[in-house]
Amino acid sequence: MFFNSWDNIWRTLIVGVLAYTGLVFLLRVSGKRTLSKMNAFDLIVTVALGSTLATILLNKKVALAEGITAFFILIALQYVVAWSSIRSDGFKKLIKSDPKLIFYQGRYLKENIVKERVLEVEILQAARSSGINSMDQVEAVVLETDGSISIIKKSDSKTNTLDNVDK
């Protein structure tokens, strides 16, 4: 059906604006980490927030107050998980993965590449995106916790950014 009534249109408009405003307010109050680069848990929360917003907008049986409460619960749980992962190494290991070395000192680390399901062409693409024209210029390639690939160029510096990366 193309049109039911103006009441439905007005309800969607009013509830949509209020739900969106409530979501933006709660996200701002919850802090920058809620909107940071996503790991698997963050992705789940983001999808749940989007699904909740759609349900509030389109399902007349869900009141605005119930939807805002659902937003609050999801964001509060996200905050509790982030807070807990900062304070407990065991909890952090449960929620977040560690960065993994996938290329080091001129050789691909096949076992890590297979385990992390990364293709060598993806490593080459990341190198090209970093302005690298030869893997001889690369000290290491790291698969980060958010799924991005970092390229570390060879350097004479004593500072090592690979200290927390699993080999």
C-alpha positions as CSV (number, residue, x, y, z in Angstrom):
1,M,0.0,0.0,0.0
2,F,1.3,3.5,-0.8
3,F,-0.5,5.5,1.8
4,N,-2.4,4.7,5.0
5,S,-3.0,8.0,6.7
6,W,-1.6,11.4,7.6
7,D,-1.6,10.3,11.3
8,N,1.0,7.6,10.4
9,I,3.1,10.2,8.5
10,W,3.0,12.7,11.4
11,R,3.8,10.0,14.0
12,T,6.8,8.8,12.0
13,L,8.0,12.4,11.6
14,I,7.6,13.4,15.2
15,V,8.9,10.2,16.7
16,G,11.7,10.1,14.2
17,V,13.0,13.5,15.1
18,L,12.6,12.9,18.9
19,A,14.2,9.4,18.7
20,Y,17.1,10.7,16.6
21,T,17.6,13.6,19.0
22,G,17.6,11.3,21.9
23,L,20.1,8.9,20.3
24,V,22.5,11.8,19.4
25,F,22.2,13.2,23.0
26,L,22.9,9.7,24.5
27,L,25.9,9.2,22.2
28,R,27.3,12.6,23.1
29,V,26.9,12.0,26.8
30,S,28.5,8.5,26.5
31,G,31.8,9.9,25.2
32,K,34.1,9.5,22.2
33,R,34.8,5.8,22.7
34,T,31.3,4.9,21.8
35,L,31.9,6.3,18.3
36,S,35.5,5.2,17.9
37,K,36.9,2.7,15.4
38,M,34.9,-0.4,15.8
39,N,35.8,-3.9,17.0
40,A,33.3,-6.8,16.8
41,F,31.5,-5.7,20.0
42,D,31.2,-2.1,18.8
43,L,29.8,-3.3,15.5
44,I,27.1,-5.3,17.3
45,V,26.1,-2.3,19.4
46,T,26.0,0.0,16.3
47,V,23.8,-2.5,14.4
48,A,21.5,-2.8,17.5
49,L,21.2,0.9,17.8
50,G,20.2,1.2,14.1
51,S,17.7,-1.6,14.4
52,T,16.2,0.0,17.5
53,L,15.9,3.3,15.8
54,A,14.1,1.7,12.8
55,T,11.8,-0.2,15.2
56,I,10.9,3.0,17.0
57,L,10.2,4.8,13.7
58,L,8.1,2.1,12.0
59,N,6.4,0.0,14.8
60,K,3.5,1.8,16.4
61,K,3.5,-0.7,19.3
62,V,6.9,0.6,20.5
63,A,6.5,3.9,22.4
64,L,9.2,6.6,22.2
65,A,10.0,6.2,25.9
66,E,10.6,2.5,25.4
67,G,12.9,3.2,22.4
68,I,14.9,5.8,24.3
69,T,15.2,3.3,27.2
70,A,16.5,0.7,24.8
71,F,19.1,3.2,23.5
72,F,20.1,4.0,27.0
73,I,20.5,0.3,27.9
74,L,22.7,-0.4,24.8
75,I,24.9,2.6,25.3
76,A,25.2,1.9,29.1
77,L,26.2,-1.7,28.3
78,Q,28.8,-0.4,25.8
79,Y,30.1,1.9,28.5
80,V,30.3,-0.9,31.1
81,V,32.1,-3.1,28.6
82,A,34.7,-0.4,27.7
83,W,35.2,0.5,31.4
84,S,35.6,-3.2,32.4
85,S,38.0,-3.9,29.5
86,I,40.3,-1.0,30.7
87,R,40.4,-2.3,34.2
88,S,40.6,-6.1,33.7
89,D,43.0,-7.8,31.3
90,G,41.0,-11.0,31.4
91,F,37.8,-9.1,30.4
92,K,39.8,-7.2,27.7
93,K,41.0,-10.4,26.2
94,L,37.4,-11.7,26.1
95,I,36.1,-8.7,24.3
96,K,39.0,-7.4,22.1
97,S,41.5,-9.1,19.9
98,D,45.2,-8.4,19.9
99,P,47.0,-6.9,16.9
100,K,48.8,-9.5,14.9
101,L,51.9,-9.4,12.9
102,I,51.3,-10.7,9.3
103,F,54.6,-9.6,7.6
104,Y,57.9,-9.1,9.3
105,Q,61.4,-8.4,8.1
106,G,60.9,-9.3,4.5
107,R,58.7,-12.4,4.9
108,Y,55.0,-13.1,5.1
109,L,54.0,-14.9,8.3
110,K,51.8,-17.6,6.6
111,E,50.5,-19.1,9.8
112,N,49.1,-15.7,11.0
113,I,47.8,-14.8,7.5
114,V,45.8,-18.0,7.3
115,K,44.6,-17.8,10.9
116,E,43.5,-14.1,10.4
117,R,42.1,-14.8,6.9
118,V,44.1,-12.1,5.2
119,L,45.1,-12.3,1.6
120,E,48.6,-11.3,0.5
121,V,47.1,-9.0,-2.1
122,E,45.4,-7.1,0.8
123,I,48.8,-6.6,2.4
124,L,50.2,-5.3,-0.9
125,Q,47.1,-3.0,-1.3
126,A,47.7,-1.5,2.2
127,A,51.4,-1.0,1.3
128,R,50.5,0.9,-1.9
129,S,48.0,3.0,0.1
130,S,50.9,3.9,2.4
131,G,53.0,5.1,-0.5
132,I,55.2,1.9,-0.5
133,N,56.5,0.8,-3.9
134,S,58.5,-2.2,-2.6
135,M,58.1,-4.5,0.3
136,D,61.8,-4.1,0.9
137,Q,60.9,-0.7,2.4
138,V,58.6,-2.4,5.0
139,E,59.8,-3.6,8.4
140,A,56.4,-5.0,9.5
141,V,52.7,-5.2,8.6
142,V,50.2,-5.5,11.5
143,L,46.5,-6.5,11.4
144,E,45.0,-4.2,13.9
145,T,42.3,-5.0,16.4
146,D,39.7,-3.1,14.2
147,G,40.6,-5.1,11.1
148,S,42.7,-2.3,9.5
149,I,46.2,-3.0,8.2
150,S,49.1,-0.9,9.4
151,I,52.4,-0.6,7.5
152,I,55.6,0.1,9.5
153,K,58.4,1.3,7.3
154,K,62.0,0.4,8.1
155,S,63.7,2.9,10.3
156,D,66.9,3.5,12.3
157,S,64.9,4.7,15.3
158,K,65.2,2.9,18.7
159,T,61.5,3.4,19.5
160,N,59.6,0.2,18.6
161,T,55.8,0.4,17.9
162,L,55.7,-3.4,17.7
163,D,56.1,-4.0,21.4
164,N,52.4,-5.0,22.0
165,V,51.9,-7.0,18.8
166,D,51.7,-10.8,18.8
167,K,54.3,-12.5,16.6
